[in-house]
Amino acid sequence: MIFSSYPWKRELARDADIIRRWAARKTESEYREFLIEKKVLLSTYAIRKLFDAEKLSTKLKKFQVNCIGYKSKDSNIDRNNKYDIERFFDLSKKSHYTVLLDKFCDEVVHSYVFVFCCDEDLRIDGIFLCSDHNKSVRLLYVPIKQIITLLMAVSEDEVVESHWVRDAESGELKITNM
């Protein structure tokens, strides 16, 4: 579907800058939350499409997103109460998670919970999220700096060589991009 990755990657760099600037603002606003949520959601969707179109290096497919995870303590989370994260997740016990970039993108695109975390000056410093698939398992916290880092890594990624080999037995096409 994506023929030229350059405009998509350029837009991801712009989105990273917009997220950085708006998250640093010391005022809460509905527009700020809308804008950052939109940029994160659409950027992760674009990254998934870049993966699907083989426009990202194999090295980037191994990029790990560092998160903090909190186990679920109540599986009765639903649309009416999903923002009451303290009720459904044990925030007193955190675990460190690393999530592969493509899986992280899936988590965002399928997010059931998407809640901003602000510091004492009201700057957005991270996002709590979990997909509809993981809502009864765990909640992730992702620092906003980690999201900016991953967007920049994708925007700067270049495929300069590609090897395509079809497996003789299975017929499966294996692609390695460098």
N, C-alpha and C positions, 0 to 999 in steps of 0.2 A: 504494500500500500504506500509506504513512504519511499519515494524515489531519491530525493536529495535530502540528506540529513542535516546539512548546514543550517537552513533556516530554523529547523526544530531545535537544534543545539544552541543556536544564538538566542532563541527565545527562552530556553532554560537558564542561560546565564542572566538574562534580563529579569526573569522571575526570581532567581536567587537574590539579586540585588534589591528587588522590590520587597521581598520577604524580609531581608536583613534590615532595610530602612524602616518599614512599617512595624516590625516587631520591636524595634528599639524605641518607638514613641512611648512617652510616659503618660499617655491618656488612653482610657478605654473608649472604644467606639464600636458600634455595630458594623460600620463600614470597614474598619481595620480587620475585624474578625472575619467578615465576609471575604475581603480581598485575600487574606492569607490562606484561608481555607480553600478558596477557589484556586489560588496559585499552586498550593500543595497537591490538591486533587488532580487538576489538569496536568501538572508537571509529571506526576507519577503515572498517569495514563499515557502521556506522550512517551515516557521512558519505556513502558511496556510495549508500545507500538514500535519504538526503535529496536527493541530486542527482537520482536516478531519479524521485522524487516531485515534482520541481520546487519544493522547499521552501527552496532556497538562491538567493541573488541571482546574477545573471549576472556581477557584479563578482567575487564569491567564486570563481566558476569559473575566473577568471584568476589566483587566488592561487598564488604560486610558493613551493615548499618549497626552501630552500637546503640543499644537500647537498655532500659531498665524494665524488668517485668514484675508484675504483681499477680499472684494467683487469685483466681476467682474463689469467693467464699459463699456465693449464693447464685444459683443458676436461674432464678426467676426474673432476670433482667428483661425488660421489654421497652417498647417505645415511650411509654409514659414515665418511666423511672430511670432510663439509661444514663442520665447525667448525674445521678447520685452515686458517683464512683466509689465513695468511701463505704457505702452500704454493700456493694457487690464485689469489691476487690480489697484484699488485705494490703493496705498501703504501708503497714508497719514492717512488712517483710519483703524487701526487694531482692531481686536476682538480676544478674547481668546476662543479657541476651545479645547475641549477634545474629542478625537476620540477613540473608543474602538479598541483594538489591532487588531482584525480580520478585522475591517473596514479600519484601517490604512494600513494593508497589502494589501488589495484590492486596495486602493488608489495608492500605490507604484507600484504594479504589472500592473495596468492599467494606469500608469502615462502617461500623454500627455505632460505635462511640467515637467521638472526635471532640475533645475538650481541650481548650487552651489552658496552660499553666503560666501564671504571671509572677514576677518577682515583687518585692515590696514597693517598687517604683512603678508598678503596673506595666512594665515591659514584658512582652511575651518571651518566655525563655524555653518553652517546650510545649509538646502536645501529648496528651493522653489519647490513646486510640486502641481499638481492637476491631477486628472484622466480625461480620455476622457469624463466620465459621468458628472464631476463637472466643466469642463473648462469654462462654461458660468455662473457659480454660484459663485465660489470662488477659491482662491489660498491659499495653506497652507504654512507656514514656520515652519520647524521642526529643532530645534537645534541639532547639531551632537551629543551632550552629551545625548539628549533624545533618540536618535537612539541606542547609545551604551548601555544606561540603559535598554531599552526594549530587546535588544539582550541578555544581561546578565541575565535579569529576566527569559527569556525563557530557556536559557541554564542551569540555576540553578533549574528550576521547576521540581518537581518529583511527579508523580502520585503513591501514595502508597496504594490507595484503590479506587475501582470503584464500583458503584451501577448502575445496569441496571434494569429498570422497563418498561414493556410494558403497555401502557394505554389500559384498557379493551374495551373502546368504540371506540377510534380512531385507535387503533393498533400501534400508534406511539411509538417508543422506546425512552425513556428518559434516558440519561446517566449523572451521576454526578461523577466526578473524584476528589479525594482528595489527 
